[in-house]
Amino acid sequence: MIKNIKALGFLAIGAFILSAVYALIVKDGATERSFDGSDERSSRYTINGDSGEFVLTDEDFTIKAEWRGDYSLNDAGAALAELDDELEIEIKQDGVKERVKFERRDGAIGAAYYRDGDKLPEGEEADQAAGALFLKFLRLSGLKSGERISALLKTGDTASVVAEIDALERDRAKRRYVVALIEQSELSPTEIDALSQTFKKIESDHDLRIAITVLLENETLTTAQVARLLPIAGRQIENDHDLRLVLSANAGFFSANDGFADAWMDAYAGLQSSYDQRLALEKVVVAAKGDPALLAAYRKAAEAISDDADRERALEAIGEETEG
């Protein structure tokens, strides 16, 4: 079990970057990172020197942002506080095209806001529209999530941060916020329960697996809390590989009590691949050998594996052989 919560965040970020969904590119002295999605959704995020670009296309919207020079958020984590040069954001959604361009002018940040190509006159309405579009960009992209979490924790409490995460609509953004929160806050059992409820809305198996795995590695989790997370994983994660990794990540709890073993086995029942079934079971061999009831549950699960080779290897792991 990993004891350093901040290390967990770094591991999750590493998994995020190395994921098969994203490609990592590093060029010459410039730091350039780019990752792309697939299917009808595509995402690109690139940083090159002091310039950057973020593009996300979904079924019902497109968002594009480009900036020169760094930018930072205000104390509330909801607006620009500093901008080295300029930042332009464009969002097309529900038949409406919005665009805002922020620029540093004479030591201050100025903004020009456009709706369907028409510029709103400078004033309170334009400022509010520009601010709303910037906040929407932060929530859709997940960028500056660390700054936002830090600001939200200073102005509110963890419950308000969890509420913000729950309100996020996009999987990748939600995962960034979850990782940032775990990096910056020691979550109580109640807060962990509340955070786990936000996962029920995540559509991506990969994102859900990363988020649940990070939580499962939290040293403050009780066995009962882990057992409550497992049914969520079993119901929501359809990909065998991702579900098996969740089960493997918390196999150490397997011998803690019968309730947890039952929850683990219930989630295990969602696996369809013989290969993933066998690998998952092999993670709980030691616990199963030490308890007759667990051993019986293991044997029953192993005997149900359809592939002969995987079934034999799973049974051999507990010192048993199949009838030939």
Secondary structure, 3 states (H helix, E strand, C coil): CCCCHHHHHHHHHHHHHHCCCCCCCCCCCCCCCCCCCCCCCEEEEEEECCEEEEEEECCCEEEEEEEECCEEECCCCCCEEEECCEEEEEEEECCEEEEEEEEEECCEEEEEEEECCEECCCCHHHHHHHHHHHHHHHHHHCCCHHHHHHHHHHHCCHHHHHHHHHHCCCHHHHHHHHHHHHHHCCCCHHHHHHHHHHHHHCCCHHHHHHHHHHHHCCCCCCHHHHHHHHHHHHHHCCCHHHHHHHHHHCHHHCCCCHHHHHHHHHHHCCCCCHHHHHHHHHCCHHHHHCCHHHHHHHHHHHHCCCCHHHHHHHHHCCCCCCCC
